[in-house]
Amino acid sequence: MIKIYGIKTCGSVRKAFDFMNSHDIAFEFVDFKTTKIDTPKIKEWISKSSIDVLLNTKGTKYKTLNLKELNLNDNGKLEWLAKENMLFKRPVIEFGDKLIVGFDEKLYMEIFAK
């Protein structure tokens, strides 16, 4: 089962929904606003991607928390992601043993629309 993590109001998440729906691909949605992503899950994601891919340094939450000034190491980044799920780049998609972060239509076509 494909799981899409994000928030419903995010443009990239909506694009992922539209892609999946237009290709008749079933998925489960997990809302960051109502479901807290814990440290073990984040560590699992990091093992499939990287902390720097998962952490959205261009987002409003990152900027309003002034995290750039903290010069966070990987442990600090992990702590902040566990504390504030709105810091994740969206969408985060679990598919089998794969993790896809962000919306990339070409990549989605290669992976999902076979």
PALUM-446550 format. One record per residue (C-alpha): y negated, x negated, z negated. Coordinates in nm, 4 decimals, m for minus. Example, Ala and Ser with C-alpha at 12.3 -4.5 7.8 and 13.67 -1.06 7.14 Angstrom:
# residues 2
[[0.4500; m1.2300; m0.7800]]
[[0.1060; m1.3670; m0.7140]]
***
This chain:
# residues 114
[[0.0000; 0.0000; 0.0000]]
[[m0.3467; m0.1224; 0.0872]]
[[m0.5963; m0.1158; m0.1980]]
[[m0.9676; m0.1294; m0.1302]]
[[m1.1853; m0.2285; m0.4261]]
[[m1.5585; m0.1685; m0.4212]]
[[m1.8196; 0.0987; m0.4703]]
[[m1.8585; 0.4091; m0.2559]]
[[m2.2276; 0.3472; m0.1831]]
[[m2.1741; m0.0049; m0.0437]]
[[m2.2257; m0.0258; 0.3320]]
[[m1.9441; m0.2789; 0.3791]]
[[m1.7028; m0.0631; 0.1797]]
[[m1.7955; 0.2400; 0.3915]]
[[m1.7315; 0.0338; 0.7064]]
[[m1.3876; m0.0598; 0.5705]]
[[m1.3157; 0.3101; 0.4980]]
[[m1.4267; 0.4047; 0.8493]]
[[m1.2092; 0.1341; 1.0038]]
[[m0.9013; 0.2382; 0.8074]]
[[m0.9570; 0.6078; 0.8749]]
[[m1.0182; 0.5569; 1.2479]]
[[m0.6891; 0.3627; 1.2728]]
[[m0.4945; 0.6132; 1.0589]]
[[m0.4251; 0.3492; 0.7935]]
[[m0.3581; 0.4872; 0.4458]]
[[m0.5263; 0.3149; 0.1522]]
[[m0.6017; 0.3590; m0.2130]]
[[m0.9599; 0.3148; m0.3347]]
[[m1.0416; 0.1482; m0.6659]]
[[m1.4026; 0.1973; m0.7757]]
[[m1.5643; m0.0974; m0.9545]]
[[m1.7897; 0.1501; m1.1347]]
[[m1.5000; 0.3273; m1.3058]]
[[m1.2234; 0.0639; m1.3136]]
[[m1.2829; m0.2681; m1.4854]]
[[m1.1162; m0.5632; m1.3156]]
[[m0.9730; m0.7879; m1.5858]]
[[m0.9397; m1.1655; m1.6012]]
[[m0.5682; m1.1822; m1.5058]]
[[m0.6358; m0.9793; m1.1879]]
[[m0.9381; m1.1953; m1.1029]]
[[m0.7259; m1.5107; m1.1477]]
[[m0.4646; m1.3601; m0.9155]]
[[m0.7356; m1.2965; m0.6565]]
[[m0.8732; m1.6496; m0.6961]]
[[m0.5243; m1.7876; m0.6231]]
[[m0.5314; m1.5997; m0.2904]]
[[m0.8946; m1.6748; m0.2056]]
[[m1.1556; m1.8623; m0.4108]]
[[m1.4050; m1.7861; m0.6824]]
[[m1.6905; m1.8729; m0.4454]]
[[m1.5691; m1.6170; m0.1901]]
[[m1.5315; m1.3474; m0.4564]]
[[m1.8690; m1.4029; m0.6269]]
[[m2.1504; m1.2342; m0.4366]]
[[m2.4393; m1.4772; m0.4794]]
[[m2.6554; m1.2785; m0.2359]]
[[m2.6346; m0.9494; m0.4228]]
[[m2.8955; m0.7789; m0.6367]]
[[m2.6898; m0.8050; m0.9568]]
[[m2.6541; m1.1835; m0.9206]]
[[m3.0280; m1.2168; m0.8711]]
[[m3.1332; m0.9813; m1.1510]]
[[m2.9060; m1.1640; m1.3971]]
[[m3.0643; m1.4968; m1.2892]]
[[m2.7201; m1.6528; m1.2584]]
[[m2.8347; m1.9165; m1.0093]]
[[m3.0388; m2.0829; m1.2830]]
[[m2.7289; m2.1134; m1.5053]]
[[m2.5503; m2.3520; m1.2635]]
[[m2.2180; m2.1906; m1.3504]]
[[m1.8928; m2.3804; m1.3199]]
[[m1.5770; m2.1964; m1.2101]]
[[m1.4981; m2.0838; m1.5663]]
[[m1.8498; m1.9470; m1.6060]]
[[m1.8212; m1.7625; m1.2747]]
[[m1.4867; m1.6161; m1.3851]]
[[m1.6368; m1.4989; m1.7151]]
[[m1.9259; m1.3292; m1.5361]]
[[m1.6977; m1.1585; m1.2820]]
[[m1.4841; m1.0233; m1.5668]]
[[m1.7935; m0.9073; m1.7536]]
[[m1.9795; m0.7590; m1.4566]]
[[m1.7658; m0.6273; m1.1696]]
[[m2.0732; m0.5535; m0.9596]]
[[m2.0861; m0.9299; m0.8928]]
[[m1.7857; m0.9099; m0.6585]]
[[m1.8452; m0.9405; m0.2877]]
[[m1.7242; m0.6132; m0.1380]]
[[m1.4884; m0.4833; m0.0314]]
[[m1.1949; m0.6662; m0.1864]]
[[m0.8761; m0.5587; m0.0094]]
[[m0.5255; m0.6202; m0.1360]]
[[m0.2630; m0.6002; 0.1367]]
[[0.0837; m0.7294; 0.0559]]
[[0.0358; m1.0868; m0.0586]]
[[m0.3008; m1.1139; 0.1183]]
[[m0.6545; m1.0746; m0.0132]]
[[m0.9407; m0.9983; 0.2229]]
[[m1.2981; m1.0147; 0.0949]]
[[m1.5881; m0.8584; 0.2832]]
[[m1.5950; m0.6583; 0.6047]]
[[m1.4935; m0.8361; 0.9252]]
[[m1.3902; m0.5967; 1.2010]]
[[m1.2280; m0.8673; 1.4134]]
[[m1.0158; m0.9844; 1.1177]]
[[m0.9273; m0.6236; 1.0299]]
[[m0.8104; m0.5679; 1.3885]]
[[m0.5876; m0.8763; 1.3699]]
[[m0.4352; m0.7791; 1.0358]]
[[m0.4265; m0.3995; 1.0262]]
[[m0.4384; m0.2632; 1.3797]]
[[m0.1197; m0.4182; 1.5187]]
***
